[in-house]
Amino acid sequence: MKSMTDSSSPEIGVIDRSAAILAVLQDSPMTAAEVCRRLGYSKSTTYRLLTDLRAHKFIIRDSSGLLRLGPFPGRRNIATTNSVLEHLRTMTGESVQLWVRVGEDRVCVRNVEADHELRVSRGVGAVLPLVDGGSAALALCGPGNPAEFYATKQARVAGTASASVAFTVGAIVFALCVSYPLTREPDNVAGAYRGLLSRAAIELRALLDGSEELEVLRDIARLALGARRQAGE
């Protein structure tokens, strides 16, 4: 097996070193210093490569300072908003929604439901006034920082609770929300959901930035609002 060390050997070029960085980050997120130690590259080489990989969205830096794989190139074809939401559902065991703010309303543009018989459901295209409350509404009214965490109990429906973070893509504000029955509420809601939501929101932000799927989500929101107006609500 070839040793992954910083060498002047001509066959270990920029592409080889970049591929090695992507390979170790596929195993787990880590800091730049950890990448440097793991691969044995010099600091100057490591930081130069990391800068280039981030510029082209091969990797991103999350809110905790860890480097992780980004949406480009291959993952752009396989990573979708639904796949991110499905992973979050797997990690939490609960229903997950992606909301977008449109004026003083919020529209559900993506939803994956929990496998439990007792679960909180909200269909794609649902339109709710922000004043109705809920953690997603609070997040959408905030600064759009994935590090800001919001949680509510029985804000809209008795016996339910939710936790959310927000993120922005250009001028569009999204809220990523985990919804669940109060009977399954963790003892420490922030401890259970803050990190998972924040990391997923950062991945979604990178995934949607400049993507065709962003236009799809906009269309869903426009159609939902148009249907509500036609219904006279």
C-alpha positions, 0 to 999 in steps of 0.5 A, a space after each residue: 500500500 502506498 504511504 500517504 506522505 508529503 513527498 517530492 515524488 512526481 507521481 504524488 501530484 496535486 490531484 493525488 494529494 487532493 484525492 487523499 484529503 477527500 478520502 479522509 474527510 469521507 471517513 469523518 469531518 476534521 480540522 485542517 490540523 487533523 488533516 495535516 497530521 493524518 496525511 503527513 503533509 506539510 502545513 503549507 501544502 495542506 492549507 493551500 490544497 484545502 483553500 482550493 478545494 473549498 473554493 470549488 466546493 469540494 469541501 465546506 467548513 461547518 459552524 464548528 470549524 470542521 471540514 467536511 465533504 461539500 456538494 461538488 462534483 459527484 455529490 451534486 448528482 446524488 445529494 438532494 434536499 430529500 437525502 439530507 432530510 432522510 439522513 436527519 430523520 434516520 439520526 433523530 427518528 422523527 419527521 423532518 420538514 424544510 420550510 421557506 419564508 414567503 412574506 409573512 407566511 411559511 411554506 413546506 417545500 420538503 417533508 420526510 415522515 417518521 416511521 413511527 405510527 404516532 408522528 407529526 405530519 406536514 405535507 409539502 405545499 402546506 402554508 402557515 402564517 408566521 404569526 401562528 408560531 412554532 419553532 420553524 416560524 421563530 427560526 424564519 424570523 431570526 437572523 438565518 444563522 444555522 447556529 441559532 437554535 429554536 424549540 417550542 412545545 404545543 405552539 400550534 398543535 397540542 401534544 406536539 413539539 419541534 426544534 428548528 434552525 434557519 439558513 439563507 441561500 441568497 435572499 431566501 430564508 429556509 428553516 429546517 425543522 424536526 417535529 415530534 410528539 411530546 411523548 418522545 421529547 428528549 430530556 435535553 432537546 438542544 443536546 439531542 437536536 442542535 448539532 444535527 440540525 446545524 450540520 444538516 442546514 449547512 449541508 443544505 445551504 451548500 447544496 442549494 447555492 446556485 443549484 437547479 433544485 433551488 428553483 424547484 423549491 421556489 416553484 413549490 412555494 409559489 404554486 402553494 401560495 397561488 393555490 391558497 389564494 385561489 381557494 380564497 384562504 
